[in-house]
Amino acid sequence: MEPCSDDEDEDLPPGLIPSSSAIDVFDVGISILITTPPESMEKVNFRTQVLTRHLQDNHRVAATATATAISSSPCLSYTPPEVSEQPSSFDVNSMRKLMDGHNLEDRDWLFNLMIQSRLFNPKLRGGKLFVVPDYNQSMEQQREITMKRIQYLLDHGVFEGWLTRKGFEAEMRKLALLEVIEIFDHSLAIKIGVHFFLWGGAIQFFGTKRHHDKWLSATENYLIKGCFSMTELGHGSNVRGIETITTYDSKTGEFVINTPCESAQKYWIGGAANHGTHTVVFSQLNIDGKNEGVHAFITQIRDEDGNICPNIRISDCGHKIGLNGVDNGRIWFDNVRIPRENLLNSVADVSPDGKYLSAIKDPDQRFGAFMAPLTSGRVTIAVSAIYSAKISLAIAIRYSLTRRAFSITPNTLKFSCSITQVISGAFSLFLQRHML
């Protein structure tokens, strides 16, 4: 698509003056030699410099970023809304309260933390400061910057109380902060979500006091990095059909976890490829030759130096179409031994002498009780769609501020109002009826 009109007599905007036939396109010194007829030179230079300004603006380093001068664009008749729109009586605060709902001060606090760090790529545009990930980075760079962002948030107390503090207010604060993070970058939110909501949530709901005391505070402070090994290559979402097998050795008081075949490999496990130190392994539990169904076990997969533990094999799932800040991996277990206490035993337990113990005798009911806490994860995934919808709404509103409608006279470019003026009137009426 052409960036501007083909009209040769179109005036050039300020700052776009045709140069010689050798045009510097990038700051790094790449030049394009134009060998076109003189009469076409003005259009070629004009279009090249439009692209040059766009590319230079997109690659400017955040540390040296300055406010880009707001001016009308040479493209058609586009004008940024900050220039074209007069201050409106539209109540932005009311809309924000409706959209965000709760913990507004906590959300603002986290956003202010983000814009203070170069890790979040702050950019000044039109007198406003924005943060945005750089998805042009390589997979390795995105994974590294994701972990640096987590460390920054940890150092500033963002995760305080996420697993150790109870009550409605603590939960609402956690969800509000997670929403801010997810609006910024899904990779960062998923990396955090796997650690706190899947690994940490499994310990909270499947474990008992001995697990809470040992693991929750360490998880909250990232002394360990957890992941969640349920999915296998062969079983899809059929949890009851997973093939990983765990047996109990009463002589040593240890569970033995084994991957019996290739389809039993733990597959697409977030955090496993690079950073995870521990995982919750979902496995069939066999006691004295009887299959007691799916249970969860805490298993260490890397030591303090990041080395993969003995009898464990991990493979990187590699580059993905998106979410490359998350290091998905595959895991195989070759008769890995773990302490008996690492069984998450809120539903069932195994005695030191190898007796299977559970208050729920029916296997189907036991499985249902075991899987119930995972419902919150499904809800979180659905709710994340709302976060994306909010971003889409912001883009749509900015576009509608410049998308003119309702011409005053036929066949003219004089318009009476923008689409947003129509929407704002309708929204004000909605507020009057439902909130005031």
N, C-alpha and C positions, 0 to 999 in steps of 0.2 A: 504494500500500500504506500502511495506517495505521501511524504510528510507535509506537503504544502500544495498550493495551487500551481497550475502550469502557466499562469499568466506571467509573461516575461517582464511586464511593466510594474509588477508588484514591488512596493517599497520594501527595502530591507529593514528589519528592526535594528535598534541601536546595538552596536557591538558586533554585528555580523557584516563586516565590510569585506568585499572580495579581495583575496590576496593574489600573489603570483601563482604560476602554474604548479609550483611545488608547495603543497599545503601540509603544514604540520597537523597531524590528526591526533596523536597521543603525546603526553608529556615525556614518555620514554624515548621519543625521537623517531618514531616511525613516520615516514613521509609517503605521500602518494603523488606520483607524477602524473599530472593531467595533460593529455595530449589531444585535446578536443578542439574543434574550430572556435575561433574567438567569439562568434555570436552565441555559442552555448556556454561560454565560460562563466558568465555571471550566475546562471542557474546551478551549474555544477558546484561552484564555490559556495553558493548559498546553502545548498543541501548538505554539502560536506561539513560545513561549519555548524549546521543545526545538529547533525549527528555527533560532531566532535564535542559540542557543549553538553549533549546528553551523556555521552560516554564518560567525559571528565567528571561530570557531576556524580555519576553512579559510582565511580571508583575513588572519590576523594576520601582520604583517611579521616576517621572520626575525630582524631585529636586536633586536626587543623581545620575542621569544618567550620565554615562561617555561614551566616544566613544568606541564602541565594536571593538575589534581588527579584522581587515579584514583578512580572511584567506580562503583557499579553503575549500569547504564543503566535508564531507565524502560521501555525496549523489552523486552517479554516478561520473561525472567529472565536477560538477558545480563549477565555480569560479566567485565571484562577479565582475561586470563590472569595478569597480574602480581598481581592481587588474589586470584584464586581458586585458583591453583596453588601448592603447596608446593615448595620446592627439590627437584629430582629428582636421582636418582643417574645419570641419563642423561649419558653422556660427550659433551658438546657439542664438545669439542676433537677427539675422534676422528671425529665426523661431519664437522666442518669440514675435517679433513685428508683425509677420503675425498672430499668434494665438490670442494674447491679443488685438492688434489693437490700443488701446487708453488708456490714463491715466496710463501709466506704472509706473510713480513715485508715484501716489496715491496708486496703488496696492502694490508696494514695501513697502510703509509707513505702510499700514495696516498689511501686513504680519509681518513686524518687530515688530509691537505692539503685535501681537499674540505670537511670540516666546519669548517675554519678560515676559509672565505670565504663571504660572503653571496651570491656568484654561484651557489652550489649549494643555496641555500635550506635551511640547516640548521634543524631543528625538534627541540625537546626534548619527548619523549613518554614518560611513565612512567619517568623517570629515564634514558632512553636517547636518544642523538642520532641523528637520521635526516637524510638528504639526499634531496630529491625535486624534479624539474623542475616548473615551473608551465606546464601545457599550456593554461591559459586565456589566455595571452598571444596577441597577434596574430602573424601570420606574420612581419612585420618585426621584432617584438620577439624572437621566438624565434631568428631568424637572427642578430640582434645579440648576444644573450646567449651563443649558441653560440660565436661568434668571441671574445668576452671570456673565456669559459671556456678556450678553446684557448690564448689568450695567457697566462692565469694558469698553466696547466699547463706551458707553455713556459718561463715565467720561473722556475719552481721545478724545472726539470731533468727533467721526466717523460719527455721525448722524447730524452734524451741517448743516443746510440748506436743509435737505432732503424734507421738506415740505414748508419752508418759503422762500427759495431762488428760483428764476425763471431763465429761460434761458437755452440754449443748453449746456453750459459748466457745469452748476450745475447738469443737468440731466445725462450727460455722467459720471461725477464723481460718482454720486449715483449708477449708474448701474455697474460701474467698481468695486466699493467697495462691492456691493452685490454679484458680481461674486466671489470675493475672499472669502467671507463668505460662499457662497454655496459650493465652492470647499472643504472647510474645513468640513462643517457639514450641511446636509439638514435640520435637525431639527432647528438649529439656524437660517438658512436662511428663513425657512417658518414662524417661530415665528416672526421674524422681518418683513417679507413680509406681513403677515396678519395685523400687527399693522400699517405699513406705507402705503402699496400699496392698501389694501382692506379697512380697517377702514379709514385711512388718505386720500386715493384716493377717497372714497365715499364723504367725506366732501369737498374735493377740487372740484370735478366735479358735484356732486348733490346739494351741498350747495351754499350759496351766502355769501356776505361780512360779515353778522352777524355771520355766522358759522365759516368762516375763522378766523375772529378776536378772537373768543372765544376758538376755539378748536385746530387750527393747531400748534401754538407754544407749547401749553400744550402737544400735542401728540408728537411733536419732542423731547421734554425734558422728556418724560415718566412720566409726572405728572399724566397722566391717561394711562390706558392700554386698547387699543381698540381691538374689534373683529368684525366679519362680519356675521350677522345672516340672510342668505338668504335660504340655503338648509333646506328642511323639510323632515321628514321621508316619507311622502306620495307622494310628487310631483316629486322627482328626480331632473332632470335639467329643468323641465318645469316651468320656473319662473312665467308664467302667471297663472299657476294652483295652486299657493301656497294658503294655507287655513287660515293662520293667519289673523285676522280681526281687523281693527282699525276704531273706530267711533269718532266723535267730539262732545264734550259737550260744547255748546255755553254759558251755564250758568257759567261755571268755566274757560272757555278758555283753555281747556285741551283736548288732545287726549287720548283715552282709548284703550289699546292694549290687545287682548285676544286670547288665544289658545283654539279654540272651540272643538277640538277633539285630540285624540292621534296622528293621522297621521299629525297633524299640528305642532307638536313639532319641534323646530329648532334643527337640527341633524348634528352631526359631526362638531361642530363649534370650530375652532382652537382658543385656548386661553380662552375658556369659563369655563373649569373645575376647574382651580385653580386661574389664575392671572387676567383675564379680569375684568375691572371696568365699561366699557361702551361698547355698541354694536350698530351697525346700523341694525335696524330691518326692513326687507322687509315684507310688509303686504298689503292686499287688503284694500283700503280706501272706507268706506261707508259714504256718506253724504246724509242725509235726505232719507235714504232707497235706494239710488242709488249707485251701485258699480262703482267707478271712476278708478279702476284698481290698479296696484301695485305702491306703494310709499315707501319711506325710511324715517325712524324716528330714531333720536338719543335717546337711552334709557340707563339709568344707571342701572347696574345689581349688583354692589357691592359698599359698602361705603368705606371711607378712611381706615378703619381698616380691610378691606377684608371680611366683613360680607355680605352675600347675601341680597339684598334689599327686602322689603315686597312685597308679591304677586308674587314673582318670585321663580321658582323652577329650580335647576340646578343639573344634574346628570353627572358623569364622564363616558366617553366612555371606559375607561380602557386601558389595555395593548394592543399594536398593534404589528404587525409583524416588523414594522419599525417606524421611526420618533417618538420615545417615548419621545423625548424632547419637543414635542408639546402636550399640555393638551387639547385634544378634548373633547367637552362636549355637552349635550343636554339641551335645555332651554324651559320652559313653562311659559306663561304669564297669570296671573289671573286678568284681568281688571286692568292692570298697567296704571297709569295716568302719563302723561308727558306734559310739557308746549307746547302750540301751536307753539312756536318758534323752537321746535325741529324737525319739519318737514323740511326735506331738499328740498328746494323750487325752485331750478333752473328751473324746468319744469312746476311745478304747485304749487299753494298755497291755503290756506283756510283763509278767512277773519275772524276777531274776531267774527262777528255775524254768522259765519258758512257757508258762500258762497264759492263754489268751483271756483277757478280762474285759467285759463290757456290760453296762447296765441295759443296753439295747440289744436284745437277742435276735430280732428279725434283721437279716442282712439288708433288705431293702430300706427299712426304716433307718438303719444305721448309716447307710450310704446317703440317704436324704439329709440326715442330721449333719453329716460330714460335709456335704456340698452346700448347705444353706448359706454359710457366711460368704460364699463367692458371689452371691447375688449383688452385693454392693459394688463389686468390680464391674459387673455388666451395666449397672445404673450409671457409674462414673463414665463409662465409654459413651453411653447415650447422651449424657449431659454435656460431654465435650463437644458435641455437635452444636450446642447452643453457643459455645465460645466462638466457634468459627462463624456462626451466623451473625454474631455481633460485629466481627470484622467486616463481613460482607455488607452489613447495614451501614457501617461508617463509609465504606467505599461508595455505596449506592447513594448515600445522602450527598457526598461531595460531588458526585457526578451530576446528580439532579440539580445542584445549585448552578451548574453551567449549562445544563440541557434546557434550552429555552423552548417555550410553548406559547400557543395562542397569539399569533401575529395580529398586530393592530389593523393592518390593511392587507388585502390579498397580494401575494407575490412580492412581499417585501421581507427584509431581514430585521425589521423592527418588531420586537416582542414585548408583550405586556408584563410577563412574569415568568419565573422559573417553576419547574415542577415542584421544587421544595416548598415554595410559597403555598401551593395548593395542599401539599402533605401537611405542612405545619398547621394550617387552619383546621384540618381534620383531626390532627393529633391534639390540638388545644381543646377541641370539643370533646374528645375522648377523656382527657384529663378532668374536665369539668364534670363529666358524668360519673366517672369511676373513682376519682381520687380526692376531689375537693369536697 
